[in-house]
Amino acid sequence: MHHNSPWTESPFFESELEKSDLSPEMKEKVRFYSENGYLIIDPEIPETLLDEAREGLLSEFSNRKSTRIQDIWKENEKVRQIAIAPKILDLLQVLYRKKPIPFQTLNFNVGTQQRTHSDTIHFDCIPQRFMCGVWVALEDVKQDNGPLHYYPGSHKYPIYNLLDMGIMGSASKSMEDSLSRNYQSYEDFIEEFVKVKKLTPETLHIKKGQAIIWSANLLHGGNKIERPGATRHSQVTHYYFEDCVYYAPLLTDMAIERINIREITDIQTGQKVKSSYNHRPISNTGYSYKVYLPTHILRTVVPESLRKRVKSLLFR
Ligand SMILES: O=C(O)CCC(=O)C(=O)O
């Protein structure tokens, strides 16, 4: 039975799995991902590529005086190659039954010590859950250099957004604005959620070259760096899947039609990818709604016929 979600998160997953012609070994992996919301894999990326990516970014980290570099794939071919590693793309195709679209890279030289969150607060889509992160270790990750933690099975909980905290995302002027005004409330909410649900984290100790795939709603974060000065080179690539509406929940209020649609670039092709709704491409992106004009003013000054025309153009 078709359900418009990743099949691994569908109510009909078990029967779909039985019907599939995957090998028994692959079936085990897919079932593990379905139940736990993550999968640790060996993406078989050549060691030289991992080393060259890491070495190539050393000066970038020190020049920028930053521990986090976003989207350097545009300049750094090694980073791009990691994002589009064939084993990763093939496996994501199996796990999601849609073409994966790598759209963002983040490179870190040390542990992020990020508080627990799920990526759905940053990158959601319609239909939901067609998003995942793949985190590749560019050096061994141990107890003391700020390993990743994650909560197995937590992807099965509801997707929370700012409205669950009583906050309107579309009231923010920019992503930076929403992050600085709202993100701590979200993190506090998730911390409390983990406490009341008594969730138990696992810690990711993996060798250089290994990777974890986390599903959109899996709770995860970075542990404390216990050894001061310890490096932890790693790369996260975020993937969406084709034929979805990609949007930023931190700037969105769905019910009042203020949806901040993301324009994404497919790292594999370098081409922009338009959001699409049930196979219909839609062209509006970003603040395509009027954020600063209250709706009642819009209603009075814009004739109904014009509003309808604009809408029909937007959703051609
Ligand atoms: O690398 C880490 O420590 C955490 C990264 C993370 O949580 C993320 O990229 O969403």
The ligand as a MOL file (V3000), in Angstrom:
LIG
                    3D

  0  0  0     0  0            999 V3000
M  V30 BEGIN CTAB
M  V30 COUNTS 10 9 0 0 0
M  V30 BEGIN ATOM
M  V30 1 O 28.8050 16.9650 14.4150 0
M  V30 2 C 28.1920 17.1570 15.4590 0
M  V30 3 O 28.7370 17.1450 16.5660 0
M  V30 4 C 26.7170 17.4420 15.4130 0
M  V30 5 C 26.2810 17.8260 14.0470 0
M  V30 6 C 24.8330 18.0320 14.0040 0
M  V30 7 O 24.1250 17.8230 14.9460 0
M  V30 8 C 24.1830 18.4680 12.7710 0
M  V30 9 O 24.8950 18.7820 11.8030 0
M  V30 10 O 22.9380 18.5110 12.7300 0
M  V30 END ATOM
M  V30 BEGIN BOND
M  V30 1 2 1 2
M  V30 2 1 2 3
M  V30 3 1 2 4
M  V30 4 1 4 5
M  V30 5 1 5 6
M  V30 6 2 6 7
M  V30 7 1 6 8
M  V30 8 2 8 9
M  V30 9 1 8 10
M  V30 END BOND
M  V30 END CTAB
M  END
